[in-house]
C-alpha cells in the first residue's frame, strides 16, 4: 500500500487521515481512543463564539447612544438628528458583531455518544479543518448505516 492510498490497512476507505483524528469507513481514531463508527451516535457540532472585543464594542455603542441623547437634550432639534445617527450607529455595530459571530466561530467541537457516554471526537479553532473532519465523520456514518428494508 502506498503512502497516498485512500484505504487503510483494514481495507476500509480513509475519509480524513489526520492529524489529531483519523476517520475511516469502520472506525474513528482520536488521540484518546479508537471508536467503531457503528457504536457512535454523532451529535450536532458545537460552535463556541468567544469574542472579548464584543463587550467593548457594545459598551462603546451604548456610550455613543447616551452621549447623543444627552447632546440632543441640550441642543434641541438638531441634537435629535444626532440622536438618530447614534441609534443607527449602535444598531449597525450590533448587527456587524452578530453577523461576524454567525460566520466566524472561534472554537468548534464535534462530540458523540459512545455506549451512553459523551466523548469529544475533535475540536479545533480552524474552521476549514473542522469542517473537513465533520464531513469525513458524516461520510463514515452514512457508509455504516444499515440498509432500510
DRENSE-911701 format. One record per atom (N, C-alpha, C, CB): residue in one letter; x, y, z. Coordinates in steps of 0.2 Angstrom, whole numbers, padded with zeros to 4 digits, always signed. Glycine has a CB too. Example, Ala and Ser with C-alpha at 12.3 -4.5 7.8 and 13.67 -1.06 7.14 Angstrom:
<nodes>
a+0066-0028+0039 a+0062-0022+0039 a+0066-0016+0039 a+0057-0022+0045 s+0064-0011+0035 s+0068-0005+0036 s+0064+0000+0039 s+0070-0003+0029 
</nodes>
This chain:
<nodes>
x+0004-0006+0000 x+0000+0000+0000 x+0004+0006+0000 x-0005+0000+0006 x+0003+0011-0004 x+0007+0017-0005 x+0005+0022+0001 x+0006+0020-0012 x+0009+0027+0002 x+0008+0032+0007 x+0001+0036+0005 x+0014+0037+0007 x+0000+0037-0002 x-0006+0041-0004 x-0012+0037-0005 x-0004+0045-0010 x-0012+0031-0003 x-0018+0026-0004 x-0024+0029+0000 x-0016+0019-0001 x-0030+0028-0003 x-0036+0030+0000 x-0039+0025+0004 x-0040+0033-0005 x-0036+0019+0006 x-0038+0014+0010 x-0034+0013+0016 x-0040+0008+0006 x-0036+0011+0021 x-0032+0009+0027 x-0030+0002+0027 x-0036+0010+0034 x-0026+0000+0032 x-0023-0007+0032 x-0029-0012+0032 x-0019-0008+0038 x-0035-0010+0035 x-0040-0015+0035 x-0044-0015+0029 x-0045-0013+0041 x-0043-0011+0024 x-0046-0011+0018 x-0052-0006+0018 x-0049-0018+0016 x-0054-0003+0023 x-0059+0002+0023 x-0056+0009+0021 x-0062+0003+0030 x-0061+0013+0017 x-0058+0020+0015 x-0056+0024+0021 x-0063+0023+0010 x-0051+0029+0019 x-0050+0034+0024 x-0053+0040+0022 x-0042+0035+0025 x-0057+0043+0026 x-0061+0049+0024 x-0057+0055+0027 x-0068+0049+0028 x-0053+0055+0032 x-0049+0060+0035 x-0043+0057+0038 x-0052+0065+0040 x-0036+0058+0035 x-0030+0055+0038 x-0027+0058+0044 x-0026+0054+0032 x-0030+0063+0047 x-0026+0066+0052 x-0023+0073+0050 x-0021+0062+0055 x-0020+0076+0055 x-0018+0074+0062 x-0023+0076+0067 x-0011+0078+0064 x-0023+0073+0072 x-0027+0074+0078 x-0033+0069+0078 x-0030+0081+0077 x-0035+0067+0072 x-0041+0062+0071 x-0040+0058+0064 x-0048+0065+0072 x-0041+0052+0064 x-0041+0048+0058 x-0048+0045+0057 x-0036+0042+0058 x-0051+0047+0052 x-0058+0044+0051 x-0058+0039+0045 x-0063+0050+0049 x-0060+0033+0046 x-0060+0028+0041 x-0067+0026+0040 x-0055+0022+0043 x-0069+0021+0036 x-0075+0019+0035 x-0078+0014+0040 x-0076+0015+0029 x-0074+0012+0045 x-0076+0007+0050 x-0074+0010+0057 x-0072+0001+0050 x-0069+0015+0058 x-0068+0017+0065 x-0065+0024+0064 x-0063+0013+0068 x-0066+0027+0070 x-0063+0034+0071 x-0058+0034+0076 x-0069+0039+0073 x-0052+0036+0075 x-0046+0036+0080 x-0044+0043+0082 x-0040+0032+0077 x-0045+0044+0088 x-0044+0050+0091 x-0037+0050+0095 x-0049+0053+0096 x-0035+0055+0098 x-0029+0055+0102 x-0030+0050+0109 x-0026+0062+0104 x-0036+0050+0111 x-0038+0046+0117 x-0040+0039+0116 x-0043+0050+0121 x-0043+0037+0110 x-0046+0031+0109 x-0048+0029+0102 x-0052+0030+0114 x-0050+0023+0101 x-0052+0021+0094 x-0060+0019+0095 x-0048+0015+0091 x-0064+0022+0091 x-0071+0020+0092 x-0074+0017+0085 x-0075+0027+0093 x-0078+0012+0085 x-0081+0009+0079 x-0086+0014+0078 x-0084+0002+0081 x-0087+0016+0071 x-0092+0021+0069 x-0099+0018+0070 x-0091+0022+0061 x-0100+0012+0070 x-0107+0009+0072 x-0109+0010+0079 x-0107+0002+0070 x-0104+0011+0083 x-0105+0012+0091 x-0107+0019+0092 x-0100+0009+0095 x-0106+0024+0088 x-0106+0031+0089 x-0113+0034+0087 x-0101+0034+0086 x-0116+0038+0091 x-0121+0042+0089 x-0118+0050+0089 x-0127+0042+0094 x-0117+0052+0083 x-0114+0059+0082 x-0119+0064+0083 x-0110+0059+0075 x-0117+0069+0088 x-0121+0074+0089 x-0119+0080+0085 x-0120+0077+0097 x-0124+0085+0085 x-0123+0091+0081 x-0116+0095+0083 x-0129+0096+0081 x-0112+0098+0079 x-0106+0101+0081 x-0108+0107+0085 x-0102+0103+0075 x-0103+0109+0090 x-0104+0114+0094 x-0100+0120+0092 x-0103+0112+0102 x-0102+0126+0091 x-0098+0131+0089 x-0098+0136+0094 x-0101+0135+0082 x-0092+0138+0097 x-0092+0142+0103 x-0089+0149+0100 x-0087+0140+0108 x-0093+0154+0101 x-0092+0161+0099 x-0089+0165+0105 x-0098+0165+0096 x-0082+0166+0105 x-0079+0169+0111 x-0076+0175+0108 x-0073+0164+0114 x-0079+0181+0110 x-0076+0187+0107 x-0075+0192+0113 x-0081+0191+0102 x-0069+0193+0115 x-0068+0198+0121 x-0069+0205+0118 x-0060+0197+0123 x-0068+0206+0112 x-0069+0213+0109 x-0076+0215+0109 x-0065+0214+0103 x-0080+0210+0109 x-0088+0211+0108 x-0091+0215+0114 x-0091+0204+0108 x-0089+0214+0120 x-0091+0218+0125 x-0089+0225+0125 x-0089+0215+0132 x-0083+0226+0123 x-0080+0233+0122 x-0084+0237+0116 x-0073+0233+0120 x-0086+0233+0111 x-0090+0236+0105 x-0097+0238+0108 x-0090+0232+0099 x-0100+0234+0112 x-0107+0235+0114 x-0106+0241+0119 x-0110+0229+0118 x-0101+0241+0124 x-0100+0247+0128 x-0099+0254+0125 x-0095+0246+0133 x-0095+0254+0119 x-0094+0260+0115 x-0100+0262+0112 x-0088+0258+0110 x-0104+0257+0109 x-0111+0259+0106 x-0115+0262+0111 x-0114+0253+0103 x-0116+0259+0117 x-0120+0262+0122 x-0118+0269+0124 x-0121+0257+0128 x-0112+0270+0125 x-0109+0276+0127 x-0111+0281+0122 x-0102+0276+0128 x-0110+0279+0115 x-0111+0284+0110 x-0119+0286+0110 x-0109+0281+0103 x-0123+0281+0111 x-0130+0282+0111 x-0132+0287+0117 x-0134+0276+0112 x-0129+0286+0123 x-0130+0290+0129 x-0128+0297+0127 x-0127+0287+0135 x-0122+0298+0124 x-0119+0305+0123 x-0124+0308+0118 x-0112+0304+0120 x-0126+0305+0113 x-0131+0308+0108 x-0137+0310+0111 x-0132+0303+0102 x-0140+0306+0115 x-0146+0308+0119 x-0145+0314+0123 x-0149+0302+0123 x-0139+0314+0127 x-0138+0320+0131 x-0137+0326+0127 x-0132+0319+0135 x-0133+0326+0121 x-0132+0331+0117 x-0139+0334+0114 x-0127+0330+0111 x-0143+0329+0112 x-0150+0331+0109 x-0154+0335+0114 x-0153+0325+0107 x-0154+0332+0121 x-0157+0336+0126 x-0155+0343+0127 x-0157+0332+0132 x-0149+0344+0126 x-0146+0351+0127 x-0147+0356+0122 x-0138+0350+0129 x-0147+0353+0116 x-0147+0357+0110 x-0153+0357+0105 x-0141+0356+0106 x-0158+0354+0107 x-0164+0355+0104 x-0165+0350+0098 x-0166+0362+0102 x-0168+0353+0092 x-0170+0349+0086 x-0164+0346+0083 x-0174+0353+0082 x-0159+0350+0082 x-0153+0347+0078 x-0150+0342+0082 x-0148+0353+0077 x-0150+0342+0088 x-0147+0337+0093 x-0151+0330+0092 x-0148+0339+0100 x-0158+0330+0090 x-0161+0324+0089 x-0159+0321+0083 x-0169+0326+0088 x-0156+0324+0078 x-0153+0321+0072 x-0147+0317+0074 x-0152+0326+0067 x-0143+0320+0079 x-0138+0317+0081 x-0140+0310+0085 x-0133+0321+0086 x-0145+0311+0089 x-0148+0305+0092 x-0150+0299+0088 x-0154+0307+0097 x-0153+0301+0082 x-0155+0296+0077 x-0149+0293+0074 x-0159+0299+0072 x-0144+0297+0073 x-0137+0295+0070 x-0134+0290+0075 x-0133+0301+0068 x-0134+0292+0081 x-0131+0287+0086 x-0135+0281+0087 x-0131+0291+0093 x-0141+0281+0086 x-0145+0274+0086 x-0143+0270+0080 x-0153+0276+0087 x-0143+0273+0075 x-0141+0270+0069 x-0134+0267+0069 x-0142+0274+0062 x-0130+0270+0072 x-0123+0268+0073 x-0123+0262+0077 x-0118+0274+0075 x-0126+0263+0083 x-0127+0257+0088 x-0130+0251+0085 x-0130+0259+0094 x-0135+0252+0081 x-0138+0246+0078 x-0134+0243+0073 x-0145+0248+0074 x-0130+0247+0069 x-0126+0244+0064 x-0120+0241+0067 x-0123+0250+0060 x-0117+0243+0072 x-0112+0240+0076 x-0114+0233+0079 x-0109+0244+0081 x-0120+0233+0082 x-0123+0227+0084 x-0124+0222+0079 x-0129+0228+0088 x-0127+0224+0073 x-0128+0220+0068 x-0121+0217+0065 x-0132+0223+0062 x-0116+0221+0064 x-0110+0218+0062 x-0107+0213+0066 x-0105+0224+0061 x-0107+0214+0073 x-0104+0209+0078 x-0108+0203+0077 x-0105+0212+0085 x-0115+0203+0077 x-0119+0197+0076 x-0118+0193+0070 x-0127+0199+0076 x-0117+0197+0064 x-0115+0193+0058 x-0108+0190+0058 x-0115+0198+0052 x-0103+0194+0061 x-0097+0191+0062 x-0097+0184+0067 x-0092+0196+0065 x-0101+0185+0072 x-0102+0179+0076 x-0105+0173+0072 x-0106+0181+0082 x-0110+0174+0068 x-0113+0169+0065 x-0108+0166+0060 x-0119+0172+0061 x-0104+0170+0057 x-0100+0167+0051 x-0093+0165+0054 x-0099+0173+0046 x-0091+0167+0059 x-0084+0165+0062 x-0084+0163+0069 x-0079+0171+0061 x-0085+0157+0070 x-0085+0154+0077 x-0077+0154+0079 x-0088+0147+0078 x-0076+0154+0085 x-0069+0154+0087 x-0067+0148+0090 x-0068+0159+0093 x-0071+0143+0091 x-0069+0136+0093 x-0075+0132+0092 x-0067+0136+0101 x-0073+0126+0089 x-0078+0121+0087 x-0077+0114+0090 x-0078+0121+0079 x-0082+0111+0092 x-0081+0104+0095 x-0086+0099+0091 x-0082+0104+0102 x-0084+0093+0090 x-0088+0088+0087 x-0088+0082+0093 x-0085+0085+0080 x-0094+0081+0095 x-0095+0076+0100 x-0099+0070+0098 x-0097+0079+0107 x-0099+0065+0102 x-0103+0059+0100 x-0105+0055+0106 x-0100+0054+0095 x-0110+0051+0106 x-0112+0047+0112 x-0109+0040+0110 x-0119+0046+0113 x-0105+0037+0114 x-0102+0031+0114 x-0104+0026+0120 x-0094+0031+0113 x-0108+0022+0118 x-0111+0017+0124 x-0114+0021+0130 x-0105+0012+0126 x-0117+0027+0128 x-0121+0031+0133 x-0116+0036+0136 x-0123+0026+0138 x-0110+0036+0134 x-0105+0041+0137 x-0104+0046+0131 x-0099+0038+0140 x-0104+0053+0133 x-0102+0058+0128 x-0094+0058+0128 x-0105+0065+0131 x-0092+0058+0122 x-0085+0059+0120 x-0083+0064+0115 x-0082+0052+0118 x-0078+0067+0116 x-0076+0073+0112 x-0072+0069+0106 x-0071+0078+0115 x-0074+0070+0100 x-0070+0067+0094 x-0065+0071+0092 x-0075+0065+0089 x-0067+0078+0091 x-0062+0083+0088 x-0064+0090+0090 x-0062+0082+0080 x-0059+0094+0091 x-0060+0101+0092 x-0055+0105+0089 x-0060+0103+0100 x-0057+0111+0086 x-0052+0115+0083 x-0054+0122+0083 x-0051+0112+0075 x-0049+0126+0082 x-0050+0134+0081 x-0050+0135+0073 x-0045+0138+0085 x-0048+0131+0069 x-0048+0132+0062 x-0054+0129+0059 x-0041+0128+0059 x-0058+0134+0056 x-0065+0132+0054 x-0064+0127+0048 x-0069+0138+0052 x-0059+0128+0043 x-0058+0124+0037 x-0057+0117+0039 x-0053+0127+0033 x-0052+0116+0044 x-0050+0109+0046 x-0056+0106+0049 x-0044+0109+0050 x-0059+0110+0054 x-0065+0107+0057 x-0070+0104+0053 x-0068+0112+0062 x-0072+0108+0048 x-0077+0106+0043 x-0075+0100+0039 x-0079+0112+0038 x-0069+0100+0037 x-0066+0094+0034 x-0067+0087+0038 x-0059+0094+0032 x-0066+0088+0044 x-0067+0082+0049 x-0074+0081+0050 x-0063+0084+0056 x-0078+0086+0051 x-0085+0085+0051 x-0088+0081+0045 x-0089+0091+0052 x-0086+0083+0039 x-0089+0080+0033 x-0086+0073+0033 x-0087+0084+0027 x-0080+0072+0035 x-0077+0065+0035 x-0081+0060+0039 x-0070+0065+0037 x-0083+0063+0045 x-0087+0059+0050 x-0094+0058+0047 x-0087+0062+0057 x-0097+0062+0044 x-0104+0061+0041 x-0103+0056+0036 x-0106+0068+0038 x-0098+0056+0032 x-0097+0051+0027 x-0097+0044+0030 x-0092+0053+0022 x-0093+0044+0035 x-0091+0037+0038 x-0098+0035+0041 x-0086+0038+0043 x-0102+0039+0044 x-0108+0037+0047 x-0113+0035+0042 x-0111+0043+0052 x-0113+0038+0037 x-0118+0036+0031 x-0116+0030+0028 x-0118+0042+0026 x-0109+0029+0027 x-0107+0022+0025 x-0109+0016+0029 x-0099+0023+0023 x-0109+0018+0036 x-0111+0012+0040 x-0118+0011+0042 x-0107+0013+0047 x-0122+0015+0039 x-0130+0015+0040 x-0132+0008+0038 x-0134+0020+0037 x-0136+0005+0042 x-0139-0001+0040 x-0144+0000+0034 x-0143-0005+0046 x-0144-0004+0029 x-0149-0003+0024 x-0157-0004+0026 x-0148-0007+0018 x-0161+0001+0024 x-0168+0000+0026 x-0171-0005+0022 x-0172+0007+0024 x-0176-0009+0025 x-0179-0015+0022 x-0184-0012+0016 x-0183-0019+0026 
</nodes>
